[in-house]
Amino acid sequence: MTEMMKAVQLHEFGGPEVLLYEDAPRPTLASDEVLVRVHAASLNPPDLYLRDGYRALPAEWRPNATFPLILGTDVSGVVAAVGDNVSQFALGDEVYAMVRFPEDLMKGSGAYAEYVSVPVSELAIKPAGINHIQAAGAPMSLLTAWQFLVELGHHAPNPFQSFDHAPRLLDGKTVLVNGAGGGVGHLAVQVARWRGARVIAVASSKHEALLRDLGAEQFVDYTTTSVEAAATDVDLVIDAVGGPHIESFLSVIKPGGAFFLVNPLGFSGHDAAAERGITVSSTQVRSNGAQLAEAGRLLNDGTIRVVIDSVYPLAEASDAHRRASRGSIQGKVVLSVV
């Protein structure tokens, strides 16, 4: 008899209202997987895109989904069972992970549920110094900042460029973070500061006090001040926003500097960058338990902290998606599962 659990499932693409809290089969375990009893799961932009059917993508790139599917990649919880080949984790261990990303980008990784199966290579012990809500908010955003700024950690083919992304030495350099108040942005500010950079944070005014507290030496309110007027000779810009007009940031980067794009779709400034010797680079964040373990030490001692925008019960995932879709998020939106 199949064991059941509560989960938030999609039976069709659409708005937040298509997220249904209902019974679903509990995952079965492969030999190299761990079953995690989920305590919290966080929202990330790919969750919103997949729920909507990736309508912003060209038709040929959109997912051919098999319904029902369960959204979500980021979890924190407790080990409930281990596969036959797993010796690194034991029942009762508190763990966190980004699950099967980007492998399950188009079909859902199963985090919006009471239980999720996780490949052992993607799992790490949860930092003892933070709770499950904070830990669930970390994986995708922290791994994105880590793989852009510290260590790529893989050699998977890059769909956006012909060369591997290469993080730069930041000690003594000036780093500008655009979209600094969001999930990736507020962690990128802290990672860059930890690596010795002078950080300029760009966001709306509501985020200024927080970002200065997190280590930004300069703050630019993009709603009242042009970045070009406020910053010059920047060694590295990391853009966590994307969209039109981000080419304007090229003017604040010194010759030989770098422009890192979390979302490179639509960027059209490659020729202008090449004329000034500016390296434009991007990468697709990938699950990595070893990196989460390493970064977890910084979460544990408070060097880096995860800011929580809001918390919703799992049954109210639709409301959580509505909050995320309104924008102006400070940190992460998290689902509490138990």
N, C-alpha and C positions, 0 to 999 in steps of 0.2 A: 504494500500500500504506500503510495507516494506521501511523503511528509510535506505539509503545507506551511506557509508563512504569510505575513502581510507584506505587501509591496505596492509601489506606485507604478502602474503599467500604462503603456500606450497601446491602443488598438487602432489608432489612426493618427496622422499628422495634423497639427493645428495649433490653436492657442492654448493658454494654460488650462482651459477647461477640459482638455482631452486627457489630462493626467488623472488616472483613476486609482484610488486606494482600495485594494481588494486582495483576495486570497490568490496566491501563486505557488507553484511547486518550489520547494526548497532545492537549492542547487545540489547536484551530485559532484563528488570530488574525483579528480584525476590523481594519479599517484604523486605528482609533483605540486599539488595544490594544498591550500589551507582553507578551511571553512571558517569564516569570521562572523561572529554574532555582532552585528553592526550596532554601535551606540550613537553614531552621528555620521552624516554624509553632507558634503557641501556642494553648492551649485557652481558651475563653471560655464563660460560662454558656449562651449560645444554642446552642453545639455540643452540650451535654448535653441541652438541651431538645429539639432537633431529632432527635437520635439516639433519644430516647425517644418521639418522635411528638407532642411538645407535649401530653402527656396531662393536664397541669395546667390547660390551657385548656378553655373550653367547646367542645363537639364541633364547633360551626359555625366555630370559629376554627382548627381543626387543619389541618395542611397536607395537600393532596392531592398526595402526592409521586409523582414518576416515578423508579423505581429502575432501575439503581443510581445513587446520588448520593455525592458526596464532600464531607464536612464541612469546616469551617474557614474563617476569614476573614483571620487575621493571619499575614503572611509576611515573611521577610527573605531576600534571595537576590541573584542576579546576572542582568542582562538577557541573555537568550539569543536574542531576535529582536524586531523592532519592526514594527508595522503600517505601511502605506504612508503614512499621514498623521502619523506620529510623528516629531518632530524634537527633542524635549526630552531624550530619553534615547538612549544608544548601547550597542552590544554591550559587555558587560563591566562596565557600571556596577553598583555595589552599591546596592540599593534596598530599600525596605520599604513595606508598604501594609496597609490594611484593605480587603478585596476585596468589592465589590458588597454593601454592607450599608447599609440593611436590604433592598435590592431582592431579594436572594436568601435572605432570612431563612428561607423555608420550603422551599428546595430545595438548599441547600448551595452555598457559594461556591468550593469546590475547593482549599482550601489544604493539606489533608492529602495531599500528592502531590509528586512530583519536579518537576513543572512546573505552573504556573497562569497563565492569561491575566488581565491586569489592565487595566482602562480607564486611559488615561494620566492622567486627571484625579485618580485616586485614589493615584497613585504619588509617592514622594519619594525623594531620595537618602538612603541609610542614613547616619546620623551616623558619621563616621570613628572617633570616640573610643570606640565600643562595638562588640561583636562581633555576629554574626548571632543568637545565642541571645537576647541582651538586646534587640536590635532587634525580633525577632519577638514578644517579650513586650509590646511597647509599644502597638501601634496602637489596638485597641479601647478598652483601659483608659485610655490617655493621651488619646485623642480624647473619651472620655466626660468625663473631668475637665476638659478644655479647653473643650468646648462647654457644660458646665454653669457653669464658673467664669470663663472668659476671653472667648470669642467663640462665639456659636451657629453662625454661618457659613452659614446657609441660612434659607429661609422656607417649607419644606415644611409641609403641613398636619400639625397635631399631634393624634394620636388621643386624647390624654389631656386636652386642655384647648382652649379657644377662642382663646387668646392665645399669641403667640410667647414662648418662654422667654427671659428677659433676665438675663444674668449681672450681678452687683452689684460695685460698687467694694469692694475688700477691705482697702485700706491702712488700718491702724490698727483694723480690726474684729476681732471674735472669731468664729472659725469652728470649729464642732464637726463632726468627721468620724466617722460611725458605720460600723463595719466597716472600720476604718482599716488592718487588716493585710492585706486582700485586694488583688486586682489593681487595681480602681478606687480603693479606699480609700487605699493607700499612695502612689499618684500624686496623688490629690486633696490629701492632706496637704502634699505638696511644692509643688504648684501654688499652693495657698492661701498657703503660707509665702513663696513667691517673689513673690506679689502683695502682700505686706506685712501679712498677717493674723497674729494670734496664734491658734495652732491647738491645739485640744483633740482628742486622739485617743481613740476608744472602741474597745476590742478586748479579747481575752483576754490574760492576763498574759504568755504566751509572746512576744507582739509588743512588749512595752514598750520593751526596749532598742533595738530597731530603730527604732521610731517616734520615740523621743526623738532618736536619731541623725539621722533624716530631718527633724527640725525641730519636732516637737510640743513645745510648752511645758508642756502638762499631759496626763497619761495617766489614763484611767479604765478599770479592769478591771471590765467589766460583770458578770462572774461573782461578784464580791464586793461591788460598790458600785453603788447606783442612780445613774444619771446625774443624776436630779433633785436628789440630795443633793450632787453634786460640782460642778455647774455652774449658773450663773444668768446672766441678761442676755446671752445669746448673740445675736449679730447674724444668724448664718446657721448652720443645720444642713444638712449634706448627708448623706443616708442612702444607703449603698451596700449595704444588707442587704435591706430590704423585709420583708414578712410581717406577721403580726399584732402589735399592741401598739406599733407605731412612733408612734402618736398621742401616746404619753407624752412624746415629745421636745418637743411644743408647749409644755410647761410651763417649759422652760429658755430659750425664745426670747423676747427682749424685744418689746414691742408695736412694730409696724412692721417687724419682722424678717422673715426668709424661711426656708422649709423646702423644700429641693430634694430630690426623690425620684428616685433612679436607677430604681427599680422601683415605680411608683405603684399597681400592681394591689392592690386590697384596702384602700387607705388610706381611712379613714372619718372623718377629723377635719376636713373642710372647714368645717363650721359653726363648730366651736370655734376654728379658725384665723381665720375671718372676724370673729368677735366681738372678737379681740385685734388685728386689723389685720395679721395675719401672712400674707404671700404664700406660697401653696403652688404649686410649679411643677415641671414635669418636661419632659423632651424625649427623643426617640429619637436615639441617636447615629447619625451618618451618615458614610460614607467621605468623606475630604477630604485630598487630597494636599498642598494648600497649607498647611493647618494642621499636617500632619505635618512639612513642611519647616521651618515656624516653630518648632514645639516641638522639633524635632530639634536645634536650636542649643543648647537647654538640656540635652539628653541628651549632646551632644558635649562640652560644657565641664564636665559633672558637676553642674550646678545641680540637675538631676533625674536620678535613677537608677532603673532597673528592677530590682526584686528578683526573683530566680529561686527558686522553691520547689523545683523538681525538673526533671530533663531525662530524656526517654525517647527511644529510637530510634523512627522512624516505624513500624516493624514492630510495636512494642509499644504502639500507640495505645490498645488495650483497657486495658492496665495504667495508662496515663496518665489515662484516664477514671475508672478505679477510684480512683486517688489523688484526683482532683478531687471525686469523689462523697463521699469521706470527710470533706471539709470541713477547717476550720482551716488553710487554705492561707495561706502567707506569700508574697505576691507572685504569681508566675505559674508555671504548669506549661507546659513547652515540649517540642515534638517536634523532635529533631534529624534532618534529612533526609539530609545528606551529612556 
